[in-house]
Amino acid sequence: MTSDPPPGPLGILGGTFDPPHHGHLALARSVGERLGLERVWLIPAAWPPHKPPYAITPFPLRAAMIQAAIEGDPRLGVSLIEQDTNGPSFSIDTLERLAASEAKGRRLYFIIGSDAFADLPSWHRFAELPRLASLVVVSRIGQARPTRIDELMRRHFPEFAPVADGRWQAADKNDLLHLNLPVAGISSTEVRDLARRGEDLSGLVPAPVAELIARRRLYTGQAGP
C-alpha cells in the first residue's frame, strides 16, 4: 500500500483585489515559477485594516472577480477563508487559520511587495510571520525608487542572517527571501478610475474581469445585480 505524496509548497498572495489585475496575476505566476510552488492562492481580505469597510467593493464581488481572473489557470487558486472574518483582516490571523485548516501540512510562502515590506512594523504581530511562512519580498525590476531590502531585513528581523544572495535564515524560523521580478506596474486605483470614466480596461485586467465590471457597473456609483 502506497501513501499519497505530501502536498506541495503553497504561495499566499493577500490583498484587497479591488479589482484584481494583470499585475497581481503576473506576480503570483512569477513567484510560483521561480520558487517551484505547486500553486499560489489569492486571498481577498474581508476588511483590510488600512481601509474602512465602506470604501471597498463587497467581498462577494471581489471574490467573483478573482475567480473570473484565474479561471482555467492551474497555477493559481483562490481561498475565501476571510469571508466570515469579524473585524479587520490581519495577515498573521489568516496564516494561522490556513495552517490549521485548508493548508494544513503545507509549506507556505507569504508574498509581499517591497513597498509593503517597508511598512511591516505597522502590521499586527508582524514579527511572528516567519513562524508560519517563508516571507517572499518582491521588488519590481525597473521601479523608480527601489527599496533597500537588506537594510529593512536587518531592521525588521535582526535575528535573521544572510546565507545567500536574496535569502536569510534564523533558527526554528522559515526563510526570508527577496526576488526581483519583471512585474507590471498596474494599480487597482488606476483601474477603478478608468472604469469610473467608462474607459477601456483591456491590457489591465483579464477580459472576464472587465466584463464583470461592466455588467455589474462597478466603480461607477451605479453598481447593479
Residue frames as a rotation matrix with the C-alpha (Angstrom) as fourth column:
MET 1
0.581 0.814 0.000 0.00
0.814 -0.581 0.000 0.00
0.000 0.000 -1.000 0.00
THR 2
-0.515 -0.767 0.383 1.46
0.768 -0.611 -0.190 3.35
0.380 0.196 0.904 -1.03
SER 3
0.022 0.475 -0.880 0.75
0.743 -0.596 -0.304 6.59
-0.669 -0.647 -0.366 0.76
ASP 4
0.791 0.304 0.531 -0.18
0.585 -0.629 -0.512 9.77
0.178 0.716 -0.675 -1.04
PRO 5
-0.295 -0.926 0.234 2.70
0.790 -0.374 -0.486 12.22
0.538 0.041 0.842 -1.60
PRO 6
-0.251 0.183 -0.950 2.77
0.755 -0.578 -0.311 15.18
-0.606 -0.795 0.007 0.78
PRO 7
0.777 0.586 0.230 1.10
0.606 -0.598 -0.525 18.34
-0.170 0.547 -0.820 -0.54
GLY 8
-0.035 -0.850 0.526 3.43
0.907 -0.248 -0.340 20.70
0.419 0.466 0.780 -2.35
PRO 9
-0.671 -0.301 -0.678 4.51
0.610 -0.744 -0.273 24.18
-0.422 -0.597 0.682 -1.28
LEU 10
0.233 0.903 0.362 1.87
0.963 -0.265 0.041 26.87
0.133 0.339 -0.931 -1.50
GLY 11
-0.847 -0.454 0.274 2.20
0.440 -0.891 -0.115 30.58
0.297 0.024 0.955 -2.19
ILE 12
0.111 0.858 -0.502 -0.09
0.957 -0.228 -0.178 33.05
-0.267 -0.461 -0.846 -0.43
LEU 13
-0.861 -0.286 0.421 -0.85
0.411 -0.878 0.245 36.43
0.300 0.384 0.874 -2.00
GLY 14
-0.073 0.848 -0.525 -3.29
0.932 -0.130 -0.338 38.51
-0.355 -0.514 -0.781 0.03
GLY 15
-0.974 -0.226 0.029 -4.80
0.223 -0.923 0.314 41.83
-0.045 0.313 0.949 -0.84
THR 16
-0.370 0.879 -0.301 -7.94
-0.327 -0.426 -0.843 43.82
-0.870 -0.214 0.445 -1.42
PHE 17
-0.835 -0.016 0.550 -8.08
0.468 0.506 0.724 42.87
-0.291 0.862 -0.415 -5.13
ASP 18
0.187 0.930 -0.315 -10.44
0.631 -0.359 -0.687 45.72
-0.753 -0.071 -0.654 -5.92
PRO 19
0.877 0.478 -0.044 -10.21
-0.470 0.838 -0.278 44.77
-0.096 0.265 0.959 -8.73
PRO 20
0.271 -0.793 0.546 -7.65
0.258 0.606 0.752 42.02
-0.927 -0.063 0.369 -9.46
HIS 21
0.773 -0.054 -0.632 -5.47
-0.564 -0.514 -0.646 42.99
-0.290 0.856 -0.428 -12.41
HIS 22
0.827 -0.464 -0.317 -2.70
0.044 0.616 -0.787 41.61
0.561 0.637 0.530 -14.62
GLY 23
-0.038 -0.875 0.482 -0.06
-0.677 -0.332 -0.656 42.85
0.735 -0.352 -0.580 -12.18
HIS 24
0.190 0.192 0.963 -1.47
-0.912 0.398 0.101 40.65
-0.364 -0.897 0.251 -9.40
LEU 25
0.943 0.272 0.191 -1.61
-0.189 0.911 -0.366 37.63
-0.274 0.309 0.911 -11.69
ALA 26
0.589 -0.793 -0.155 1.88
-0.144 0.085 -0.986 38.15
0.795 0.603 -0.064 -13.12
LEU 27
-0.104 -0.603 0.791 3.28
-0.931 -0.220 -0.291 38.49
0.349 -0.767 -0.538 -9.60
ALA 28
0.433 0.353 0.830 1.63
-0.697 0.714 0.060 35.26
-0.571 -0.604 0.555 -8.45
ARG 29
0.999 -0.030 -0.009 2.72
0.017 0.741 -0.671 33.31
0.027 0.671 0.741 -11.52
SER 30
0.402 -0.913 0.072 6.29
-0.391 -0.242 -0.888 34.65
0.828 0.329 -0.454 -11.46
VAL 31
-0.114 -0.417 0.902 6.83
-0.993 0.042 -0.106 33.80
0.006 -0.908 -0.420 -7.78
GLY 32
0.667 0.445 0.598 5.27
-0.479 0.871 -0.113 30.38
-0.571 -0.211 0.793 -8.26
GLU 33
0.928 -0.345 -0.144 7.54
0.040 0.477 -0.878 29.61
0.371 0.809 0.456 -11.18
ARG 34
0.180 -0.929 0.322 10.70
-0.616 -0.362 -0.700 30.97
0.767 -0.072 -0.638 -9.55
LEU 35
-0.319 -0.295 0.901 10.19
-0.943 0.195 -0.270 29.02
-0.096 -0.935 -0.340 -6.32
GLY 36
-0.778 0.023 -0.628 8.67
-0.240 0.913 0.331 25.89
0.581 0.408 -0.705 -7.84
LEU 37
-0.691 0.589 0.420 5.42
-0.534 -0.025 -0.845 26.23
-0.487 -0.808 0.332 -5.91
GLU 38
-0.741 0.498 0.450 2.58
0.591 0.802 0.085 23.80
-0.319 0.330 -0.889 -6.52
ARG 39
0.108 0.801 0.588 0.10
0.830 -0.398 0.391 26.68
0.548 0.446 -0.708 -6.59
VAL 40
-0.966 -0.257 -0.008 -0.34
0.223 -0.821 -0.526 30.29
0.129 -0.510 0.851 -5.49
TRP 41
-0.066 0.977 -0.202 -3.57
0.993 0.084 0.081 31.21
0.097 -0.195 -0.976 -3.72
LEU 42
-0.700 0.033 0.713 -5.01
0.023 -0.997 0.069 34.70
0.713 0.065 0.698 -3.99
ILE 43
-0.341 0.542 -0.768 -6.77
0.932 0.301 -0.202 35.60
0.122 -0.785 -0.608 -0.74
PRO 44
-0.163 0.340 0.926 -9.10
0.181 -0.912 0.367 38.62
0.970 0.227 0.087 -0.74
ALA 45
-0.957 -0.170 -0.235 -9.20
0.266 -0.198 -0.943 40.49
0.114 -0.965 0.235 2.55
ALA 46
-0.049 0.992 -0.113 -12.66
0.961 0.078 0.267 40.80
0.274 -0.096 -0.957 4.06
TRP 47
0.958 0.286 0.008 -11.78
0.265 -0.898 0.350 44.03
0.108 -0.334 -0.937 5.86
PRO 48
0.112 -0.979 0.173 -8.31
0.651 -0.060 -0.757 45.43
0.751 0.197 0.631 5.10
PRO 49
0.157 -0.034 -0.987 -7.04
0.963 -0.216 0.161 47.07
-0.219 -0.976 -0.001 8.33
HIS 50
-0.718 -0.563 -0.408 -5.88
0.465 -0.825 0.320 50.19
-0.517 0.040 0.855 6.46
LYS 51
-0.864 0.482 0.145 -9.22
-0.127 -0.488 0.863 50.84
0.487 0.728 0.483 4.74
PRO 52
-0.537 0.765 0.356 -12.75
-0.616 -0.068 -0.785 51.45
-0.576 -0.641 0.508 6.10
PRO 53
-0.618 0.262 0.741 -15.08
0.389 0.921 -0.001 48.63
-0.683 0.288 -0.672 5.03
TYR 54
0.464 0.877 -0.125 -17.50
0.335 -0.304 -0.892 51.02
-0.820 0.372 -0.435 3.28
ALA 55
0.273 -0.435 -0.858 -14.70
-0.683 -0.716 0.146 52.19
-0.678 0.546 -0.493 0.94
ILE 56
-0.804 -0.592 -0.061 -14.21
-0.481 0.586 0.652 48.84
-0.351 0.553 -0.756 -0.80
THR 57
-0.225 0.686 -0.692 -16.30
-0.772 0.308 0.556 46.66
0.594 0.659 0.461 -3.10
PRO 58
0.515 0.489 0.704 -18.28
-0.831 0.485 0.271 43.99
-0.209 -0.724 0.657 -1.20
PHE 59
-0.309 -0.752 0.582 -16.38
-0.625 0.622 0.472 40.77
-0.717 -0.218 -0.662 -0.58
PRO 60
0.222 0.395 0.891 -18.55
0.291 0.846 -0.448 38.51
-0.931 0.359 0.073 -2.81
LEU 61
0.985 0.140 -0.106 -17.95
-0.047 -0.372 -0.927 40.73
-0.169 0.918 -0.360 -5.84
ARG 62
0.268 -0.956 -0.123 -14.19
-0.957 -0.278 0.077 40.88
-0.108 0.097 -0.989 -5.28
ALA 63
-0.258 -0.306 0.917 -14.13
-0.318 0.923 0.219 37.10
-0.912 -0.235 -0.335 -4.83
ALA 64
0.637 0.569 0.520 -16.11
0.322 0.417 -0.850 36.67
-0.701 0.709 0.083 -8.06
MET 65
0.840 -0.384 -0.384 -13.63
-0.543 -0.586 -0.602 38.88
0.006 0.714 -0.700 -9.92
ILE 66
-0.168 -0.934 0.316 -10.68
-0.876 0.289 0.387 36.80
-0.453 -0.212 -0.866 -8.67
GLN 67
-0.058 0.211 0.976 -12.38
0.081 0.975 -0.206 33.57
-0.995 0.067 -0.074 -9.68
ALA 68
0.922 0.381 0.072 -13.04
0.127 -0.121 -0.984 35.05
-0.367 0.916 -0.160 -13.14
ALA 69
0.569 -0.764 -0.304 -9.42
-0.817 -0.567 -0.106 36.23
-0.092 0.308 -0.947 -13.41
ILE 70
-0.397 -0.831 0.390 -7.84
-0.803 0.520 0.290 32.84
-0.444 -0.198 -0.874 -12.64
GLU 71
0.580 0.729 0.364 -10.33
-0.451 0.659 -0.602 30.63
-0.679 0.185 0.711 -14.45
GLY 72
0.990 -0.115 -0.080 -8.50
0.004 0.594 -0.804 27.85
0.140 0.796 0.589 -16.31
ASP 73
0.203 -0.970 0.137 -5.07
-0.604 -0.234 -0.762 28.58
0.771 0.072 -0.633 -14.81
PRO 74
0.698 0.121 -0.706 -3.93
0.306 0.841 0.446 25.53
0.648 -0.527 0.550 -12.77
ARG 75
-0.371 -0.924 -0.096 -1.08
0.563 -0.141 -0.814 27.55
0.738 -0.357 0.573 -11.25
LEU 76
-0.840 0.106 0.532 -3.46
-0.367 -0.834 -0.413 29.85
0.400 -0.542 0.739 -9.37
GLY 77
-0.315 0.786 -0.532 -6.23
0.771 0.539 0.339 29.33
0.553 -0.304 -0.776 -6.84
VAL 78
-0.312 0.287 0.906 -8.39
-0.431 -0.892 0.134 31.37
0.846 -0.349 0.402 -4.50
SER 79
-0.594 0.185 -0.783 -9.15
0.725 0.544 -0.421 30.95
0.348 -0.818 -0.458 -0.82
LEU 80
-0.017 0.696 0.718 -12.21
-0.068 -0.717 0.694 32.62
0.998 -0.037 0.059 0.71
ILE 81
-0.235 -0.151 -0.960 -11.03
0.808 0.519 -0.280 31.92
0.541 -0.841 0.000 4.24
GLU 82
-0.946 -0.201 -0.253 -11.53
0.312 -0.774 -0.551 35.57
-0.085 -0.600 0.795 5.23
GLN 83
-0.564 0.748 0.349 -15.15
0.118 -0.346 0.931 35.86
0.817 0.566 0.107 4.08
ASP 84
0.500 0.790 -0.354 -16.55
0.459 0.105 0.882 35.38
0.734 -0.604 -0.310 7.59
THR 85
-0.546 -0.778 -0.310 -13.92
0.718 -0.244 -0.652 37.48
0.432 -0.578 0.692 9.36
ASN 86
0.650 0.752 -0.109 -15.48
0.674 -0.504 0.541 39.59
0.352 -0.425 -0.834 12.09
GLY 87
0.725 -0.447 -0.523 -13.25
0.054 -0.721 0.691 42.64
-0.686 -0.530 -0.499 12.20
PRO 88
0.452 -0.612 -0.649 -10.04
-0.863 -0.484 -0.145 43.70
-0.225 0.626 -0.747 10.44
SER 89
0.985 -0.152 -0.087 -8.22
0.103 0.906 -0.410 41.06
0.141 0.395 0.908 8.36
PHE 90
0.442 -0.886 0.143 -4.76
-0.801 -0.317 0.508 40.61
-0.405 -0.339 -0.849 9.86
SER 91
0.263 -0.399 -0.878 -2.28
-0.745 0.494 -0.448 38.53
0.613 0.772 -0.168 7.85
ILE 92
-0.766 -0.611 0.198 -0.97
-0.589 0.546 -0.596 36.68
0.256 -0.573 -0.778 10.90
ASP 93
-0.259 0.758 0.598 -4.50
-0.597 0.361 -0.716 35.56
-0.759 -0.543 0.359 11.83
THR 94
0.632 0.497 -0.594 -5.19
-0.767 0.293 -0.571 34.38
-0.109 0.817 0.566 8.28
LEU 95
-0.146 -0.778 -0.611 -1.94
-0.700 0.518 -0.492 32.39
0.699 0.356 -0.620 8.17
GLU 96
-0.794 -0.111 0.598 -2.77
-0.564 0.502 -0.656 30.75
-0.228 -0.858 -0.461 11.49
ARG 97
0.204 0.941 0.270 -6.20
-0.608 0.338 -0.718 29.72
-0.767 -0.017 0.641 10.23
LEU 98
0.531 -0.062 -0.845 -4.76
-0.793 0.313 -0.522 28.43
0.297 0.948 0.117 6.95
ALA 99
-0.501 -0.847 -0.178 -2.11
-0.692 0.515 -0.506 26.38
0.520 -0.130 -0.844 8.74
ALA 100
-0.753 0.271 0.600 -4.80
-0.404 0.529 -0.746 24.78
-0.520 -0.804 -0.289 10.87
SER 101
0.257 0.947 0.194 -7.30
-0.262 0.261 -0.929 24.12
-0.930 0.188 0.315 8.08
GLU 102
0.945 0.326 0.033 -7.15
-0.069 0.295 -0.953 24.08
-0.321 0.898 0.301 4.28
ALA 103
0.533 -0.820 -0.211 -3.34
-0.531 -0.130 -0.837 24.49
0.659 0.558 -0.504 4.07
LYS 104
0.661 -0.252 0.707 -2.51
-0.630 0.327 0.705 22.13
-0.409 -0.911 0.057 6.93
GLY 105
0.510 -0.554 0.658 0.75
0.338 0.833 0.439 20.27
-0.791 -0.002 0.612 6.36
ARG 106
0.650 -0.267 0.712 1.89
0.707 -0.131 -0.695 22.50
0.279 0.955 0.104 3.50
ARG 107
-0.360 -0.789 -0.498 4.92
0.812 -0.528 0.250 24.75
-0.460 -0.314 0.830 3.44
LEU 108
0.691 0.720 0.070 3.66
0.692 -0.629 -0.355 28.31
-0.212 0.294 -0.932 2.98
TYR 109
-0.593 -0.783 0.187 5.29
0.803 -0.557 0.213 31.22
-0.062 0.276 0.959 1.16
PHE 110
0.422 0.742 -0.521 3.77
0.714 -0.626 -0.313 34.59
-0.558 -0.241 -0.794 2.04
ILE 111
-0.262 -0.483 0.836 4.24
0.936 -0.338 0.098 37.05
0.236 0.808 0.541 -0.85
ILE 112
0.576 0.373 -0.727 4.58
0.585 -0.809 0.048 40.77
-0.571 -0.453 -0.685 -0.15
GLY 113
0.658 -0.318 0.683 5.70
0.492 -0.504 -0.709 43.73
0.569 0.803 -0.176 -2.25
SER 114
-0.327 -0.911 -0.252 8.81
0.833 -0.151 -0.532 45.65
0.447 -0.384 0.808 -1.23
ASP 115
-0.508 0.196 0.839 6.84
-0.232 -0.969 0.086 48.84
0.830 -0.151 0.537 -0.54
ALA 116
0.626 0.777 0.067 4.50
-0.340 0.194 0.920 46.99
0.702 -0.599 0.386 1.84
PHE 117
0.421 -0.549 -0.722 7.51
0.744 0.665 -0.072 45.30
0.520 -0.507 0.688 3.45
ALA 118
-0.586 -0.659 0.471 8.93
0.310 -0.719 -0.622 48.72
0.748 -0.218 0.626 4.31
ASP 119
-0.242 0.603 0.760 5.77
-0.742 -0.620 0.255 49.37
0.625 -0.503 0.597 6.36
LEU 120
-0.124 0.226 -0.966 5.77
0.160 0.965 0.206 45.96
0.979 -0.129 -0.156 8.03
PRO 121
-0.911 -0.261 -0.321 6.17
0.330 0.007 -0.944 47.25
0.248 -0.965 0.080 11.62
SER 122
-0.658 0.737 0.155 2.68
-0.753 -0.637 -0.163 48.76
-0.021 -0.224 0.974 11.34
TRP 123
-0.107 0.608 -0.787 1.24
-0.425 0.687 0.589 45.25
0.899 0.397 0.185 10.79
HIS 124
0.580 0.437 0.688 -0.36
-0.810 0.217 0.545 43.31
0.089 -0.873 0.480 13.62
ARG 125
0.584 -0.393 0.710 2.15
-0.245 0.749 0.615 40.84
-0.774 -0.533 0.341 15.16
PHE 126
0.789 -0.247 -0.563 4.41
-0.592 -0.057 -0.804 41.20
0.166 0.967 -0.191 12.11
ALA 127
-0.175 -0.968 0.178 7.43
-0.984 0.165 -0.067 39.63
0.036 -0.187 -0.982 13.81
GLU 128
-0.146 0.189 0.971 5.55
-0.419 0.878 -0.234 36.31
-0.896 -0.441 -0.049 14.08
LEU 129
0.618 0.475 -0.627 5.01
-0.744 0.096 -0.661 35.91
-0.254 0.875 0.413 10.33
PRO 130
-0.135 -0.724 -0.676 8.18
-0.844 0.441 -0.304 33.79
0.519 0.530 -0.671 9.76
ARG 131
-0.606 0.007 0.795 6.88
-0.586 0.673 -0.452 31.33
-0.538 -0.740 -0.404 12.36
LEU 132
0.205 0.857 0.473 4.15
-0.106 0.499 -0.860 30.33
-0.973 0.126 0.194 9.91
ALA 133
0.884 0.145 0.445 5.53
0.418 0.183 -0.890 31.01
-0.210 0.972 0.101 6.43
SER 134
-0.335 -0.934 0.126 8.60
0.853 -0.244 0.462 31.95
-0.400 0.263 0.878 4.46
LEU 135
0.466 0.443 -0.765 8.37
0.126 -0.890 -0.439 35.63
-0.876 0.108 -0.471 3.57
VAL 136
-0.159 -0.446 0.881 8.88
0.963 0.126 0.238 36.39
-0.217 0.886 0.409 -0.13
VAL 137
0.237 0.149 -0.960 9.58
0.148 -0.982 -0.116 40.09
-0.960 -0.114 -0.255 -0.66
VAL 138
0.140 -0.081 0.987 9.23
0.963 0.244 -0.117 41.10
-0.232 0.966 0.112 -4.29
SER 139
-0.166 -0.238 -0.957 10.78
-0.048 -0.967 0.249 44.15
-0.985 0.087 0.149 -5.92
ARG 140
0.803 0.471 0.366 9.65
0.365 0.097 -0.926 45.16
-0.472 0.877 -0.094 -9.38
ILE 141
-0.237 -0.913 0.333 12.55
0.854 -0.032 0.519 45.41
-0.463 0.407 0.787 -11.84
GLY 142
-0.547 -0.083 0.833 12.81
0.653 -0.666 0.362 48.98
0.525 0.742 0.418 -13.02
GLN 143
0.547 0.776 -0.314 10.78
0.811 -0.399 0.428 50.55
0.207 -0.489 -0.847 -10.22
ALA 144
0.577 -0.279 0.767 11.64
0.074 -0.918 -0.389 54.21
0.813 0.282 -0.509 -9.76
ARG 145
0.072 -0.519 0.852 12.77
-0.897 -0.408 -0.172 54.00
0.437 -0.751 -0.495 -6.13
PRO 146
0.135 -0.033 -0.990 13.99
0.038 0.999 -0.028 50.50
0.990 -0.034 0.136 -5.27
THR 147
0.836 0.248 0.490 13.59
-0.470 -0.138 0.872 49.65
0.284 -0.959 0.001 -1.60
ARG 148
-0.247 -0.968 0.040 16.73
-0.791 0.178 -0.586 48.81
0.560 -0.176 -0.809 0.39
ILE 149
0.631 0.624 -0.461 15.71
-0.316 0.749 0.582 45.26
0.709 -0.222 0.670 1.26
ASP 150
-0.038 -0.713 -0.700 18.93
0.537 0.576 -0.616 44.28
0.843 -0.399 0.361 3.04
GLU 151
-0.842 -0.252 0.477 18.62
-0.178 -0.704 -0.687 47.27
0.509 -0.664 0.548 5.35
LEU 152
0.003 0.941 0.340 14.97
-0.894 -0.149 0.422 46.53
0.447 -0.305 0.841 6.06
MET 153
0.452 0.099 -0.887 15.73
0.070 0.987 0.146 42.88
0.889 -0.128 0.439 6.77
ARG 154
-0.563 -0.745 -0.359 18.25
0.480 0.059 -0.875 43.90
0.673 -0.665 0.324 9.44
ARG 155
-0.792 0.283 0.542 15.80
-0.510 -0.793 -0.332 46.38
0.336 -0.540 0.772 10.92
HIS 156
0.157 0.987 0.033 12.66
-0.890 0.127 0.438 44.22
0.428 -0.098 0.898 10.91
PHE 157
0.971 0.167 -0.172 14.19
-0.112 0.950 0.291 40.78
0.212 -0.263 0.941 11.56
PRO 158
0.346 -0.915 0.207 17.58
-0.915 -0.378 -0.139 41.20
0.206 -0.141 -0.968 13.27
GLU 159
0.221 -0.246 0.944 17.68
-0.532 0.780 0.328 37.51
-0.817 -0.575 0.042 14.25
PHE 160
0.892 0.120 0.436 17.97
0.278 0.616 -0.737 36.51
-0.357 0.778 0.517 10.58
ALA 161
-0.013 -0.957 -0.289 21.36
-0.240 -0.278 0.930 36.22
-0.971 0.081 -0.226 8.90
PRO 162
0.526 0.156 -0.836 22.09
-0.840 -0.060 -0.540 36.28
-0.134 0.986 0.099 5.16
VAL 163
0.184 -0.435 0.881 23.04
-0.088 0.886 0.456 32.84
-0.979 -0.161 0.125 3.84
ALA 164
-0.386 -0.276 0.881 22.92
0.856 0.250 0.453 33.54
-0.345 0.928 0.139 0.11
ASP 165
-0.999 0.046 -0.024 22.08
-0.052 -0.899 0.434 36.34
-0.002 0.435 0.900 -2.27
GLY 166
-0.427 0.904 0.032 18.45
-0.667 -0.339 0.664 37.22
0.611 0.262 0.747 -1.52
ARG 167
0.392 0.548 -0.739 17.99
0.124 0.764 0.633 34.69
0.912 -0.340 0.232 1.28
TRP 168
-0.396 -0.417 0.818 18.09
-0.754 -0.361 -0.549 35.00
0.524 -0.834 -0.172 5.08
GLN 169
0.137 0.408 -0.902 17.70
0.205 0.880 0.429 32.33
0.969 -0.244 0.037 7.77
ALA 170
-0.280 -0.185 0.942 17.18
-0.889 -0.319 -0.327 32.08
0.361 -0.929 -0.075 11.53
ALA 171
-0.983 -0.139 -0.120 16.95
-0.081 0.915 -0.394 29.10
0.165 -0.378 -0.911 13.84
ASP 172
-0.645 0.764 -0.026 13.49
0.633 0.515 -0.579 27.50
-0.428 -0.390 -0.815 14.01
LYS 173
0.018 0.647 -0.763 12.03
-0.237 -0.738 -0.632 30.00
-0.971 0.192 0.140 11.55
ASN 174
0.597 0.207 0.775 11.05
0.697 0.344 -0.629 29.94
-0.397 0.916 0.061 7.90
ASP 175
-0.423 -0.863 0.275 13.31
0.879 -0.317 0.357 31.68
-0.221 0.393 0.893 5.40
LEU 176
0.431 0.402 -0.808 13.14
0.023 -0.900 -0.436 35.29
-0.902 0.169 -0.397 4.27
LEU 177
-0.191 -0.438 0.879 13.54
0.876 0.328 0.354 35.63
-0.443 0.837 0.321 0.50
HIS 178
0.110 0.191 -0.976 13.94
-0.220 -0.953 -0.211 38.58
-0.969 0.237 -0.063 -1.84
LEU 179
-0.120 -0.061 0.991 13.11
0.859 0.494 0.134 38.37
-0.497 0.868 -0.007 -5.55
ASN 180
-0.468 0.009 -0.884 13.49
-0.388 -0.900 0.197 40.93
-0.794 0.435 0.424 -8.32
LEU 181
-0.346 0.455 0.820 10.79
0.706 0.702 -0.092 40.25
-0.618 0.547 -0.565 -10.91
PRO 182
-0.998 -0.005 0.057 9.58
0.045 -0.685 0.727 41.96
0.036 0.728 0.685 -14.11
VAL 183
-0.351 0.925 -0.143 6.07
0.883 0.276 -0.381 42.60
-0.313 -0.260 -0.914 -12.75
ALA 184
-0.266 0.333 0.905 3.81
0.626 -0.654 0.424 45.13
0.733 0.679 -0.034 -14.44
GLY 185
-0.931 -0.108 -0.348 3.30
0.338 -0.614 -0.713 48.38
-0.137 -0.782 0.608 -12.54
ILE 186
-0.367 0.897 0.247 -0.52
0.122 -0.217 0.968 48.42
0.922 0.386 -0.030 -12.52
SER 187
-0.990 0.110 0.087 -2.59
-0.105 -0.168 -0.980 49.75
-0.093 -0.980 0.178 -9.64
SER 188
-0.443 0.896 0.000 -6.17
0.896 0.443 -0.019 48.92
-0.017 -0.009 -1.000 -8.74
THR 189
-0.076 0.376 -0.924 -6.75
0.321 -0.868 -0.380 52.63
-0.944 -0.325 -0.055 -8.19
GLU 190
-0.756 -0.275 -0.593 -5.85
-0.445 -0.449 0.775 53.27
-0.480 0.850 0.217 -11.83
VAL 191
-0.892 0.451 0.028 -8.26
0.362 0.674 0.644 50.55
0.272 0.585 -0.764 -12.97
ARG 192
-0.197 0.860 -0.472 -11.08
0.888 -0.048 -0.458 51.91
-0.416 -0.509 -0.754 -10.81
ASP 193
-0.276 0.039 -0.960 -10.56
-0.075 -0.997 -0.019 55.42
-0.958 0.067 0.279 -12.16
LEU 194
-0.930 -0.081 -0.359 -10.72
-0.361 0.011 0.932 54.20
-0.072 0.997 -0.040 -15.76
ALA 195
-0.686 0.724 -0.077 -13.82
0.693 0.682 0.233 52.11
0.221 0.106 -0.969 -15.04
ARG 196
-0.198 0.606 -0.771 -15.48
0.599 -0.548 -0.584 55.11
-0.776 -0.577 -0.254 -13.39
ARG 197
-0.327 0.004 -0.945 -14.96
-0.503 -0.847 0.171 57.06
-0.800 0.531 0.279 -16.61
GLY 198
0.683 0.677 0.276 -16.17
-0.184 0.525 -0.831 54.18
-0.707 0.517 0.483 -18.75
GLU 199
0.250 -0.686 -0.684 -12.78
-0.966 -0.227 -0.125 53.73
-0.070 0.692 -0.719 -20.46
ASP 200
0.628 -0.057 -0.776 -11.23
-0.350 0.870 -0.347 50.59
0.695 0.490 0.526 -21.92
LEU 201
0.584 -0.384 0.715 -9.70
-0.720 0.162 0.675 48.22
-0.375 -0.909 -0.182 -19.34
SER 202
0.969 -0.246 -0.018 -8.05
0.204 0.839 -0.505 45.83
0.139 0.486 0.863 -21.82
GLY 203
0.176 -0.981 0.087 -4.40
0.139 -0.063 -0.988 45.27
0.975 0.186 0.125 -21.03
LEU 204
-0.399 -0.278 0.874 -5.03
-0.741 -0.464 -0.485 46.00
0.540 -0.841 -0.021 -17.35
VAL 205
-0.245 0.392 0.887 -7.43
-0.697 0.564 -0.442 43.24
-0.674 -0.726 0.135 -16.28
PRO 206
-0.910 -0.006 0.414 -8.41
0.222 0.836 0.501 39.89
-0.349 0.548 -0.760 -17.82
ALA 207
-0.784 0.620 0.013 -11.35
-0.253 -0.339 0.906 40.09
0.567 0.707 0.423 -20.19
PRO 208
-0.136 0.801 -0.583 -13.72
0.643 0.519 0.563 38.18
0.754 -0.299 -0.586 -17.84
VAL 209
-0.384 -0.050 -0.922 -12.96
0.849 -0.411 -0.331 40.71
-0.363 -0.910 0.200 -15.09
ALA 210
-0.976 0.025 -0.215 -13.60
-0.105 -0.922 0.372 43.64
-0.189 0.386 0.903 -17.43
GLU 211
-0.553 0.820 -0.147 -16.89
0.033 0.198 0.980 42.03
0.833 0.537 -0.137 -18.47
LEU 212
-0.094 0.508 -0.856 -17.94
0.938 0.333 0.095 41.54
0.334 -0.794 -0.508 -14.84
ILE 213
-0.688 -0.221 -0.691 -17.06
0.502 -0.833 -0.233 45.17
-0.524 -0.508 0.684 -14.00
ALA 214
-0.935 0.344 -0.086 -19.11
-0.299 -0.633 0.714 46.41
0.191 0.693 0.695 -16.97
ARG 215
-0.383 0.839 -0.386 -22.06
0.293 0.507 0.811 44.11
0.876 0.197 -0.440 -16.32
ARG 216
0.088 0.397 -0.913 -22.29
0.982 0.117 0.146 44.98
0.165 -0.910 -0.380 -12.62
ARG 217
0.522 0.065 0.850 -21.44
0.255 -0.963 -0.083 48.66
0.814 0.261 -0.519 -13.29
LEU 218
0.520 -0.430 -0.738 -18.73
0.843 0.119 0.524 48.53
-0.138 -0.895 0.424 -10.63
TYR 219
-0.426 -0.792 -0.437 -16.85
0.787 -0.563 0.254 51.70
-0.447 -0.236 0.863 -9.67
THR 220
-0.620 0.260 0.740 -19.44
0.464 -0.640 0.613 53.92
0.633 0.723 0.276 -11.39
GLY 221
-0.926 0.349 0.144 -21.57
-0.323 -0.536 -0.780 54.56
-0.195 -0.769 0.609 -8.33
GLN 222
0.013 0.957 -0.289 -24.37
-0.999 0.003 -0.034 52.62
-0.032 0.290 0.957 -10.02
ALA 223
-0.893 -0.449 0.008 -23.50
-0.449 0.893 0.013 49.02
-0.013 0.008 -1.000 -9.13
GLY 224
0.121 0.975 -0.185 -26.23
-0.979 0.147 0.138 46.62
0.162 0.165 0.973 -10.17
PRO 225
0.460 0.137 0.877 -27.07
-0.494 0.860 0.125 42.93
-0.738 -0.491 0.464 -9.75
